[in-house]
């Protein structure tokens, strides 16, 4: 080396470039992990702020959304792949590093982003949010991951179906093993059905609108969306499906509260209760767990069309305010109160129809809240059990003889559905209740594969809805 080479100044250190799309996705993932936030609540305000600053267009927003939801949905699979590429237990990798890694793995194995771009963009993000040393670790791991595709990696890290069917499905379809087991029990049948269900949980759900009767129509919503952006609902007469990338809040009917965003399964549950035959009068309806207000708004609109009044009760004050917002402008009589359905302020036998959509594990909405699968524990079901039974008992007390109660959950877990209803009817843990099953299947006309009844379980892979459960019960004494 000559003197000139020795005196040549060192190459200046380049400051890492901040990629606004990936940085925003990382922020959202950290909020989900650190604050137990939900991505569907965290991401929209972040995107709105980025758009306001001029950093984002629609393509940027779509990529950020895919990075967040894709990483969360496939977290279990990606964790297994990363674990195979490092020389330490996965639990020893700091969560922010794992977020960057898993988001990089998703770009490599779950998108069409070219390999070099996925690796370099992830390493650059690591330099910004983690520092140079950890960026080198990210680079080394992702280069190992890039040596194979998703199918190849799954074949390496998942046990065979024959050796351990539930663990195989858990790794391949990115669900905790206990959830695979619970869903399989609820669904019954063989391998094909459970694989279809788990795959459906990992698909991006459609945005579905509800035209609230007497206030809006499906024709109005379809016209506003246009032929390319709107489709009729599959099952609910009030539903309209939106094309990908649509903005529900841009519609006038949604802005005015005459329509809203509501899964078609939730619409079917509310409509079935509203159409169930009752004996005697039909003037007072109750939604006993009304927050955040979607079913209450549909029930209020249906009740108004018959001259009935709805009482919407919600225990949590902030959720009660959401119910008030959802019902604002309803033409018929309604009232929103803050009240605990297990210690109700109303008199027994006060209502003709009662909906009790109870708090639950939320295993029926894993398409919409993918982080819930990693947050829930099997023990959580034990905490929900007394509350669910208590709410159903009080609902049956609240309805008059001849009136109907709808017990609903956004979970297909047997411990939250039929077992709860049977325990209450048979008096396990309390006094027996004089009530009879009402077959809910005829109240969802045109909907296939509703099972043997009398209760109904909807499924993402069969109906394109959340996995809503509904049992209808008529008070007999």
Residue, then its C-alpha position, 0 to 999 in steps of 0.5 A: x500500500x503506497x502513501x497516497x492509499x494510506x492517506x485516503x480518507x475513510x468512506x463517510x458513514x452513510x446515514x440510514x434512509x427512513x422508508x416511510x411505508x415500512x417504518x409506519x408498519x413497524x410502528x403499528x406492529x410495536x403498538x400491537x405488541x407493547x400496548x396490546x392494541x388492535x391493528x384495525x384500531x392502530x393502523x387507520x390513524x397512522x395512515x391518515x396522518x401519513x396521508x395528511x403529511x403527503x408521504x403516502x398515496x394509495x399504493x403506499x397505504x395498501x403496502x403498509x396494510x399488507x405488511x402489518x396484517x400479513x406479518x400478524x396473520x403468519x406470525x406463527x409460521x414465520x417464528x418457526x422459520x426464524x427460529x430455524x435460522x438462528x443459534x439461540x432460542x427465539x424467546x431471547x430475540x428482542x421483540x422489536x428485532x423479531x418484528x423487523x425479521x418477521x416483516x422481512x420474512x413476509x416480504x420474502x415469502x408472502x409477497x411478490x417483492x423481489x428478494x434483493x429489495x425485501x432484504x435490503x429494505x428490511x436491513x435499512x429499516x433495522x438500521x433506522x430503528x435498531x442500530x447497525x449491529x442488529x441490522x447485521x443480524x437481520x441481514x444474516x437471518x434474512x439471507x438464510x430465509x431467502x434460500x427457499x420459498x414458503x413451501x420449502x420452509x414449511x416442509x422443513x419446520x413443520x412436523x408431518x401431519x401423520x406424526x402430529x396433526x394439530x402441530x402440523x396444522x398450527x405451524x402450516x396455518x399459523x394458529x396456536x395449537x390449542x386454537x386449532x384443537x378447539x376449532x376442529x372440535x367445533x367444526x367436526x369432520x376430517x382434515x379438509x374442513x379444518x384446513x379450509x377454515x384455518x386458510x380462511x382465517x388467514x385471508x383478508x376479509x371483505x369490507x361489508x356494509x349494512x343499509x339500515x332499514x328505513x334509513x338507507x337501501x342496498x340500491x343506494x349503496x350499490x349506486x354510490x359505489x358503482x358497478x366495479x366497487x360494489x356487490x350485493x351481500x351473499x346472505x343478508x338483505x341489508x348487505x353490500x360488499x365493497x371491492x378491495x381498497x374502498x373507503x367506507x367513510x367516503x360514502x354519504x350514507x355512512x357519514x350520516x349514520x344511515x349505513x355502517x360497516x358490519x360483517x354479514x354474520x352480525x347482520x344475520x344474527x340481528x335479523x334472525x332475532x328480529x324475525x323470530x316468532x313471538x307470542x303476544x305483543x312485540x313492542x319492547x326490545x333489548x340489546x343487553x350487551x350493545x357495544x360498540x353498536x352495530x347490531x343495536x343500530x340494525x335492531x333499532x332500525x328494524x324495531x322502528x319499522x314495526x313501531x317498537x322501541x329498543x333499549x340498548x345497554x352497555x356496561x362500559x361507558x366509552x362503549x356506551x358512547x359508541x352505541x349512542x353514536x351508532x344509533x343517532x338519527x334512528x327514526x324510532x324510539x330508543x334509549x342507550x344506558x350504561x348498565x351491567x347486564x348481570x345486575x340489570x336495572x330493568x324489571x323481569x319480564x319487561x321485553x318481547x325480544x332480547x339480544x345478548x351478544x356476550x363478551x367472548x374470546x373472539x375466535x370467530x373474528x381472527x380474520x379481522x383481528x389476527x393478533x387475537x390468536x397470539x394474545x388469547x390463552x386457553x385459560x381465558x375461556x374460564x374467565x368468560x364462562x361465569x359472565x356468559x352464563x350470568x348474562x344469559x340467565x338475566x336475559x331469560x329473566x328479562x324477556x316475558x313468557x312467550x318472548x324470545x332471547x338470542x344468545x350470540x357470540x363471535x366464537x365457535x368454541x363449544x365452551x362459549x356456545x352450546x355448552x353455555x346454553x345447555x348449562x343454563x337451561x339445565x340449571x347447572x350453577x343456578x336455577x333451571x330456566x323454563x325455556x325452549x329452543x327455537x330453530x334458528x335455521x329457517x330465520x336465515x333463509x338461503x344460507x347453506x350448511x347451517x348444521x343440524x340445529x336448532x342453533x346456528x354456527x356460521x363459518x368463514x370458509x363456508x359463509x364468508x362471514x365471521x364465525x358467529x353463533x346464535x341460539x334462540x330461546x323462547x321463555x315458556x314460564 
